[in-house]
Structure formats: structure tokens, C-alpha cells
Amino acid sequence: METTFKTLIRLLLPTLTVALAAAACTKDLSHSGLDPESPAASEEPIEFAVGGGTKGQAPITSLAALAEQDFSVSAWYSPQGETFDVPGGTAVKYITNHRFGYVTSDLAGETTFPNPWQGVAPHASAGMVNPNPVYWPLDGTLTFFSYAPYRTDAVAEPAPSPDTRDIVLTEPVTDDAVRSRLPGYLIGSPLIRYTPAASARDQADFLTGRPVLDASRLDDGGRFSLNFDHRLTQVKFAFNYEGELHSPEFICVTDIEIQNIISSAYLYYIEPFPYETNCKWSSQNSLNDPFTDTPLPSANFTISETDGELLSGSGAIIPERNGANDNHLPVCTDDGILFLLPQTLSVSATLQISYVVCEQHGVPLASEVVSVPLKTASMEAWPVGKQVRYLLTLNIPNHQVSGITAQYYEWEDAGNTHAEEQLLPHTTP
């Protein structure tokens, strides 16, 4: 799996505006990424402006870090005077899954990043990044679709068997039965299937840009915006306990597993109002569409101490419950925050927690595995683009979870860290 997009949001904010730049001239069709049957191209490369840092994360100051930040762009061409989403229109594919990144001539010394994003060739996460530009057509307009993190195999044909790809870019929907289950579907736009990795540290912070419709290199100086938004739900955990321990014993959570939740779904593009575009998850289309109506698949997802996703040793000590029951300790590291599909939780969705009671030097004395339903009165569904925080109280004498509350908060961007003594009072955001 390529570098996760937990790092990409250091540069691309959920509300990041990305501008397309232009210069003039003409060019033949020999450049990479463009269908040879496409319209004549200019010499104006499609480029995107670079943004700054985010909450909790200093701006990137090395090209090695910046070179890891790549996203995908696909575009459809419409002849001059026509619009992309006209039923039966003549829009044709212009570029598919082209990789955009950052190119500079000063690999070692660049710290301000004044240059734009542009099409790049495949590259390692650091080092020289070679350009592989794509160019505006001489006439007509382009409609842009984008996602991140970039995946080379997102359009692989034939697909691997079993299909282990986390991001899959599919063709526009032409089947009327499928399209009827996509409210507000933007005619002619592709679908994106997303499947989170099973382990937290391997998951990506999946973002998509809002479609840009009918953009011309001649309109508004050739500058158009592309807004990336978080499309998943962050899930985070904190604990305390009740019951008596023999001092100086302590409790340490070793594994957290979320069971029986939706594990793969389609995201599609919408245009609820003219030229107001966005994306929406489908709750009805299965991976077998357009042939069947089978339910969306489910799976389990884990956070493990052995994978470095949980604090270990004394850092994982769960504090004794206080009178207000508001001193829950977060036991997940930044690698242990889950990035999962927004969904309505089923009654079979379960949280399983493994923990040990340790003596003062960390030697386990006893171990337990307890379970509790994920669906609560305060959290029946996971909202898109938010963090869901579960606060749990472990009842040590009765070997069970005696309390669970859940609430959503604003998204926390990558790079936010917590000291081991920081506690999470459960307050209204």
C-alpha cells in the first residue's frame, strides 16, 4: 500500500482551494495521460496551487515530505458550448487517474514551495520528482474529478483476484437500475469504491475533491477551485475503570476490535443545484451491482498494541474512575485512530476490548476480553467528516463494560498528539 493520506491533510485542508493556472500556445497529442483520439491540446499545463499547514501540524518544510503528497485527477472533455452533464451529451474522457504532485528544481533547499502541483511521473516517497504534465484542450471545457491518496492500481484491468485494492475508480454509471439507487447522481460521473484496511495503521484518510464542471482555460484567467473534503469517519477510544486493584497494579488495553461494520462502499458525485457539486456515499449499491441487490459487505477492524497503534507499558495505564466519571484516558496513538466508512450502525456491530491487569513492572497477572454493542442511544450512525469518540468504563470485578458513551466532534487533522497524562472529559463540542 502506498503512503497513507493521513499525511496528505497536512497540506490539503478539508476546505483547501486549489487553483488551476494557465499560459498559452499549442501542443500535439504526444504528451502522457491523454487519449490519442482526444481534441487538440494546447501547451497550457493543468496545474494546482500549493496550500499550507493544518491545526496541530506545522507546515511541511522539506521536499521529501512534500513528495509524499499525491492525488489523482480525471477529466472529461465537452465541445465548446456544451455541458458535461447533459443526458446523452457528447462529453468524452480526456485523462484518467493522472497523478499530480509537486515538482521543483531545488530538491534540498526548497522550504516555501512557491511552485504548483502538476502531473508527475511515478516516484518514490522522496527524492527527484519528474513532471508528467497534461494540457488543456485548445477549445471546449474540462470537467474534473479527483481523489486522494493517489493509487496507481485504482483503474487496473483486469482487477486483482481477490480484489485487495482500497481505492477503485470505476466508469460512469449507465445502468438505469443502479442509477435509480443513486439520488442526485451527476450524469456521466464515475464512482469510487473505498475499502478501509483492516489494521488502523494501514488505513488512509480518504478525501475527494468536489467536481469542477465545464472549466475552460479561457474563463476567469484559467483559474478554478477544487475543494477536498474528508469522506470518512474518525473513530477514537478512551477508557477508565471501576473496581478495586491491589496497589500498585494497573490496567492496560492491548487490543480493540470493531466487528461487523460496513467495509466497502461506493462514493458518487452529485449536483444538487446547478454547478453546486459534492459527493455522497451510497447505502444501496453493493459490489455486485448492477447485477444484484446483495447487502454491502462487512468486516472487522483492529487497533493493536503489537502494531504500535496503542500506548504500551505505563503509557497505557487506565486511570481509576473519579466521581464525575469524566477522566477517561485516550489509549490510541495517532496510528491507532481508525478511518472508517460513515454508516448507520447495525445491531450486530460490536466493540471487543482485550485488556490485562499488570503488576507494577508491567508483567500481566490476568487478561480479559469484553464486548459491548457499538450502537448507542447517542450514536446510532457515524457522520461523514467527523470524529466519533467512545468513552468506556471497564468493570473489573464483573468482567464487563459498565458504561459506554459516544459523541461526535470536529475532525482532528493528522499530527495532533496527546501526552499520556491528558484526559478527555466528555463535553459537548
WOTA-V932265 format. One record per run of one state. SS is the DSSP state (a for helix, b for strand, c for the rest). FROM is the first residue (numbers start at 0). LEN is the number of residues. Records with the same first field share a line. If there is no record, write none. Layout:
# WOTA-V932265
SS = FROM-LEN, FROM-LEN
This chain:
# WOTA-V932265
c = 0-7, 10-9, 21-4, 27-13, 45-1, 48-5, 54-2, 57-5, 66-4, 78-13, 102-14, 120-10, 131-3, 137-3, 148-3, 155-11, 169-6, 179-5, 185-5, 194-4, 202-4, 215-3, 222-5, 230-2, 242-7, 262-2, 273-2, 281-16, 304-5, 310-2, 317-2, 320-7, 330-1, 332-1, 336-1, 340-2, 344-5, 358-5, 373-2, 376-2, 379-1, 382-3, 395-4, 410-12, 424-5
a = 7-3, 62-4, 151-4, 175-4, 199-3, 218-4, 312-4, 333-3
b = 19-2, 25-2, 40-5, 46-2, 53-1, 56-1, 70-8, 91-11, 116-4, 130-1, 134-3, 140-8, 166-3, 184-1, 190-4, 198-1, 206-9, 227-3, 232-10, 249-13, 264-9, 275-6, 297-7, 309-1, 316-1, 319-1, 327-3, 331-1, 337-3, 342-2, 349-9, 363-10, 375-1, 378-1, 380-2, 385-10, 399-11, 422-2
